[in-house]
């Protein structure tokens, strides 16, 4: 099976030094290895500048899960947060 991805965002946002840390996990639900998996996050809040973030997962085997966090200056619960896989490479 080719790579396919499921991204989940945790409700447990941590606030440290005025920054909002949003944990996420990505799973390769396919059977084939993916490299350079790019995960993006976009936070849209009315009346504020949009914030974006990007993570790059170097290597993700089939059915493997890795985790990370996006960091924002605004509270993501006050806006619309979209986290998705933007691209990947085959080995």
C-alpha positions, -999 to +999 in steps of 0.1 A: +000+000+000+013+035-008+018+060+021-014+076+035-016+098+066-038+105+096-030+136+116-046+142+151-043+173+171-044+171+209-069+191+230-042+195+257-027+229+246+001+240+269+008+277+276+044+287+284+058+322+283+028+335+264+031+308+237+006+281+229+020+247+223-003+224+203+007+187+202+000+166+172+006+130+161+009+117+125+005+081+115+014+066+082-017+044+077-003+030+045+023+002+042+051+019+024+078+042+038+075+079+034+104+104+036+104+142+041+067+143+052+057+179+055+030+187+081+016+223+080-006+241+105-026+273+098-044+293+125-070+318+114-084+342+140-108+370+131-091+404+137-056+389+140-029+380+115-029+344+104-002+322+119+014+292+101+038+265+112+056+237+094+071+204+106+092+180+086+092+143+095+124+128+080+112+092+079+079+075+086+075+038+082+042+021+073+019+022+104+044+042+124+033+073+145+055+103+154+046+133+174+055+170+176+040+204+185+032+236+167+038+269+186+015+299+182+013+334+198-025+333+198-048+309+215-058+283+189-092+277+206-102+312+196-098+305+159-098+279+132-068+256+132-061+234+102-033+208+104-026+187+073+001+168+054+013+190+025+038+167+008+060+136+011+087+117-009+091+081-016+125+066-007 
